[in-house]
Amino acid sequence: MDTGLLVVVVLTALAFDFTNGFHDTGNAMATSIATGALKPRFAVALSGVLNLVGAFLSLSVAATIASGIVEQGVVTLPVVFAGLVGGIVWNLATWYLGIPSSSSHALIGGLVGSALAAAGTSGVVWSGLVSKVIVPALVAPVAAGLVASIGTWLVYRITRDVPERNRTRDFRWGQIGSASLVSLAHGTNDAQKTMGIILLALIAGGAVPADSGVPLWVVFACGVAIAMGTYLGGWRVIRTLGKGLIEIQPPQGMAAETSSAAVILLSSHFGYPLSTTHVASGSILGSGLGRGTQCAGTSQGGSSPRG
């Protein structure tokens, strides 16, 4: 066993987890910060703690990464290392440019690419890649947008007689709970991806048996890494999600965050390694559509929500 290389790969995986945290801070907190429901520093601190808690809730996604996407027989420490480097470079580039891209797909793409380079098409479990990555990647943002659109429409419909000032105040409190759910969901789904990568490395390096589960120290280390990255924050991405897509009002923010959390937690339960960034973006766009529909529907006769 090449212990030195194994240590380098594990540390690189944790570095990716760290970049995942600061790259994806905006997923949970952008809308709450944009509406004024949470102060930026408190928001990222709360998100960091809940990302750590979420890392301990499930291991289904880690199992998918470790055994459902690439053939374990072709995975070596250099293959894992190359995949991680690809994911980190993409994360840093898109973070610098403020682009809300997917850390998850960057990691999976890097791993698939390194497996293809090492063993050709036989190194990839294509059925698993399609059913557990590609299909959910296409369906989840649309589903989140649809749920957020309906939720936003219902919120404005139900509260149409509530004064605007009271509605804004009350929904800002609701956003604290919904944003917390997104952070918890992010830790549950995203930290597991790095756990799966480290488990692959441990198996490839001969440190654990091929049928081993994720060791507790790996769960803890990944939770701490993503929480620290989250606390340091990805302010460029927060600006894009919080202001660059639509002008967000508190009812929209709560609906968008709640729909994101529901889709991510459900996917984590089934072991789908989703892009939390794409889900959050879909939810935000869906909430804008739902608010626009409600405004149009109340423009004749009722009072339309201002924003």
Sequence and secondary structure as in RCSB ss.txt:
>XXXX:A:sequence
MDTGLLVVVVLTALAFDFTNGFHDTGNAMATSIATGALKPRFAVALSGVLNLVGAFLSLSVAATIASGIVEQGVV
TLPVVFAGLVGGIVWNLATWYLGIPSSSSHALIGGLVGSALAAAGTSGVVWSGLVSKVIVPALVAPVAAGLVASI
GTWLVYRITRDVPERNRTRDFRWGQIGSASLVSLAHGTNDAQKTMGIILLALIAGGAVPADSGVPLWVVFACGVA
IAMGTYLGGWRVIRTLGKGLIEIQPPQGMAAETSSAAVILLSSHFGYPLSTTHVASGSILGSGLGRGTQCAGTSQ
GGSSPRG
>XXXX:A:secstr
  HHHHHHHHHHHHHHHHHHHHHSHHHHHHHHHHHTSS HHHHHHHHHHHHHHHTTS  HHHHHHHHSSB GGG 
 HHHHHHHHHHHHHHHHHHHHHT    HHHHHHHHHHHHHHHHHGGGGB HHHHIIIIIHHHHHHHHHHHHHHHH
HHHHHHHHTTTS HHHHHHHHHHHHHHHHHHHHHHHHHHHHHHHHHHHHHHHHHTTSS TT    HHHHHHHHHH
HHHHHHH  HHHHHIIIIIS    HHHHHHHHHHHHHHHHHHHHHT    HHHHHHHHHHHHHHHHHHHHHHHSS
SS     
